[in-house]
């Protein structure tokens, strides 16, 4: 998951990382230190129309958005869709295991589609966006979120410097693919399929007061690192050492975190 070594989407590694909700929860938990505080589910509710009928939450994960939508719109049918059965294991029905690139719904059959911080994991983004457009009824809404192009630079730089000190890891890359779909290229993908694309940006800083959550974040990305276990353990040890030095002189480790939402019609 190294900033300087972006790769094409590695489906096998991605599916391994998302075999259940544990790794994703570890990454999400670090954002409790974000300032200003930001509730992405609330913003999603604000951006979606009031008259929701049938909704697909594609890449639903463990159901953060699906649960909030169901609570706010009990009259709506909100289907959680994910390629990983393990991720959906704790999501109440209705739920469906399916690929964003081949959604098993008829043309023009849903009122809204959500794709929240997930399109960078899809090998063919254009195909997925075309699928979203296909299943939406005329006038329907697609809500997409992703990261800013320069997001989390401080954290990725820390990892890069650690990797450079481990001989067996130098040149190995993480298969994380945020740059595959981020704020730099998202508009191009979305404007190809939708007449109206509005962007809503929420900037923040994550100020982490101790090393533990940062190490947990790194460990949660293990399957994205194309290196052996010994090399990965050495990377973790080097990150721990560098963080100890950092916290000896600073109260927090800070990194930029910007969420960008796109409302498409």
N, C-alpha and C positions, 0 to 999 in steps of 0.2 A: 504494500500500500504506500509506495514511495512516490513523492511528488515528481521526481525526475525520471521515473521509469514507467510511464503509463503503458498499458498493454491493451490489446483487444480483449473483449469480454471473454473470460474463461468460464464457460458454463459449468463445467465439472467442479471447479473450485468454488464458484458462487453457490451452487446447490449444496456443497458440503458445508459452507459457512452458514447457510440458512436452513440447515436440516431441522432446527428447532429455533425457539425464540431466544435462547440464552445469549448468543453473541450479539444480536441486535439490541437486546436490553442493556448489555454492558456498554455499548456505544451510546445509546440514547441517554443513559444515566448521567454521563458526564455533563450534559447540558443543563443539569440542575444548577450549575454554577454560572449560567449565562446571565449577563446584564446588558440591556434591560431584560427582564423576564419576558418570555415569549411563549404563547400557547398556540401552536400551529393548528390544532383542531378548531379552536375558536375562530381563527382567521378563515379557515376553510368554510365554516358555517356562514360567516359573514359574506363570503364571495359567491356562495351557491344561491340559486333562486329559492324563494320561499315555497314554491309549489313543486316540490320534488315528488315524483311518482315512483319510478323504477331507477335504481342507482347501482352501478357497478364500482366497487372499490378494488381496483386492479393493483396487485402487489400489496395486498392488505396487511401482510405480516401477521402480527398477533392481534390485529383488530382495533388499533387506537382510533382510527377515523370512523370505521364502521360502527363502533359502539356509540360514539358521540352523535353520529348522524341518526342512528336509530332512536336515541334518547330525545333528540331535538325534533325529529320528524317521525313520530310513531305511526303516522299514516302512510309512510313511504316503505317500499321494499328495498332494503339495502343488502346487496349480495357481496360478501367478501370473496375476492378471487385472488388466488396465489398459486404459483407453480410448485411450491413446497407443501406437501401434506403436513409435515411437522409443524410448520408455522401456523397452519390453520387449526391445529389440534385443539387450541384453547379458545377458538372463536365460535360463538354461538351460531347456529344455522340462521339464515341460509348462507352457505359457503360452498365454494366450488374450486377444485384444483384445475387450473387451466393456464395456458401460456398467453401472455399479452400479445404475442404475434399471431395468434389464431384463436380468437375469442368465440366460443360456441354459442353465439346469439345471432338472431336474424338481423338483417339490415333495418335500421331505423326503429329499434325496439326498446331503447332505454332513454331516459330523460337526462341523466348525468353520468359522467365517468370521472373517477378520481384516479390519478397516478402519482402518488406522493412519494418523492424521493426514491424512485425505483427505476426510472427509465435508463439510468446509467448502467444498470445490470442487464439490459436487454441487448442481445447481439445486433439486431436490426431495428434501430429506433424508428426509422421512417416507416417500416412495416407496422410497428405497433401503433404509431400515431394514425396511420391510415385505418387500422382496425378500430381505433377509438372513434374516428370520424364515421366509419361505416355503421357501427351499431347505434350511434346517436340518432335520435329523431331530428327532423328539421327544427332548428331553434334550440337544440339541446346544448348542454354546457360540458366542456372538458376542463377539469381543474388539475393542473400539474404543478409539482414543486421540485426544486433541485437546489444545488448549492451555487454560490458565486464562484467565478473562475479562480479567484485568488483566495478562496476559503482555506483556513487551517494551515496556512503556509508555515507558521511557527512550529506546529506539531510535526508536520511532514519533514521539515528541515532537521528537526531533532532526530527523527528516525534515519534520515539519509546519512547524517554524520555518524550515527552509531553503526550503520551497515558498512560504511567505509573503513571501519576499524577491524572488521571481522573478515579474515582472508577467504574463508569458505563461502562468505555471503556476498562479497563484492561482485557486482554484475547480476546477482539474482534479483528478481523483481517481484513486486506484489502485483497481483492481478486485479487490484481495485481499479475501477474504471470511471471514477467520478467525472474526469475530463471527457469521457465518452458522451456525456450529456450534462452540460452545466450552463451557466448564464451566458457564456460566450457563444454557444452554438444552438441553444434551445430555441430562440426565436426563429431561426432558419428552418428547423424541423417543423415547428408548429404553424408558421405562416404558410407553409406549403399546403396544408390541409384545411386551414380555418381562415375565414375572412377577417375576423376580429381576434387579436391576441393582446391582452392587457397584462402588464407586469406589475407586481406588487412586491417590493423589496423590504426586508426587515433586517437591519444591521445589528450586530451585537458583538460582545467580547465574552469569551468563556474564561473566567479567572479561577483556576483550579488551585485550592489551598494546600494540597498534598500530592505526593507522587502516586498513591494507590490507584485512584481512578484513571490516571493516564496509563499506567501499566496494564490495568484491566482492559482499557481500550485497545492497546497494542496486542495483548494476548487474544482478544476477541477476533483479531484479523489474521490469526495464524494461518488459516487455510489459503489466504491470498498471497502468502510469501512462498516463492518457488525456491526453497532452500531446505536443507535437512534439519532435523530436530536439534542437533547440536549447534548448528549455526544460528538457528532462531533463538535458542537459549542464550547464546553469546550476545546476540543483538539485544535481547531483553536486559541482560546484565549490564551492558554498556549504557543503555537508556537509563537504567536505575542509577548508575554511577553519575551520569550527567545531571539527572534530576536532583540527586543529593547535593551536588555542587550548586545547582541553581537555587534550591530552597535554603541553602546556607546563607544566601545573600538577598533573596527575594521572598516576599510573603506568598506570592501566587505565581503560577505559570499561566501566561495569558496567550490566547490565540483568537484570531478573528473568526466569527461565525455569522454568515449571512444567508438567510433563506430567501429564495425568490419563488414566488407563486405566479403562475400564468393562468388567466381565465380566458378560455378560447370558445368562440361561438361561430 
